[in-house]
C-alpha cells in the first residue's frame, strides 16, 4: 500500500531542507564577511618611542640615551 502523498515525498523534503540550510549558511557566511570588524591601522612608532624602548630594555646606556634624545630634539627644531 502506498502513502497518501507518494513514496518520494520524504526524499523531496529532505533535499529541499538541505538546500535551504546550504543557502542559509551561504547568506550567513557572506554577512559575517561583510560585517566583520575592520582592523585599525597601527601607528608607526616615533624615533623617540623607539629610543625609549631601547633604553628601557637596557640596550643603550643613559649617556647614549641622553645624547640621542638631544639630537632628536635638535632635528625637530630644524623643521
Buried (B, 14 or more C-beta within 10 A) or exposed (E): EEEEEEEEEEEEEEEEEEEEEEEEEEEEEEEEEEEEEEEEEEEEEEBEEEBBEBBEEEEBEEEEBEEBBEEBEEEEEEE
